[in-house]
Amino acid sequence: MRLTLCALMCAMAFFLTGSPAGAAAEKIEMQSNLWKEAKGEALIKDLEADNKEITIHVENLVPDSVFTVWFVNERPRVDVMGVGEGANSFRTDSEGRGVFSATVPSSEIEDWQKLEVAYHPEGDPKKLANLHIALIAELDEQG
């Protein structure tokens, strides 16, 4: 009877959370200094093999536009790195909503202080000269 009850509880935990019991996820609000109505949320979820999945949902950004996602350090020196492997960009829809997702090693997140979403007014994520920081989240307490 105990084994059956334990199995039932584990199964319920899996189905209710959508992931194995014990998998942690943290939501972080993203703030904008660029546009009053812009907002975003980063969900950082533990995966197997010491990886994390970062999923960012944004709203009220420039419609039909290109954005990139960056890890940023400001101290002791300024340093930046694109999030994930390959393209670190996404496009908003006609309502200014968008989603970005990437898998990164857990240790990589621990090395960074901020997560930023940058707007590329020219529509080319490779052109960094005119980018504007649209959303920012603090990562200091990640890990």
TAQUI-V318540 format. One record per backbone hydrogen bond with DSSP energy under -1.0 kcal/mol. NH is the residue of the N-H (numbers start at 1). CO is the residue of the C=O. Records with the same first field share a line. If there is no record, write none. Layout:
NH=CO ; CO
This chain:
5=1
6=2
7=3
8=4
9=5
10=6
11=7
12=8
13=9
14=10
15=11
16=12
17=13
18=14
23=20
26=44
28=42
30=40
31=136
39=59
40=30
41=57
42=28
43=55
44=26
45=53
46=24
47=51
52=104
53=45
54=102
55=43
56=100
57=41
58=98
59=39
61=96
64=93
67=90
68=118
69=88
70=116
71=81
72=114
73=79
79=73
81=71
83=69
90=67
92=65
93=97
96=93
98=58
100=56
102=54
104=52
106=50
108=105
109=105
110=106
112=109
113=72
114=72
115=137
116=70
117=135
118=68
119=132
120=66
123=120
127=124
132=119
134=117
135=117
136=31
137=115
139=113
142=139
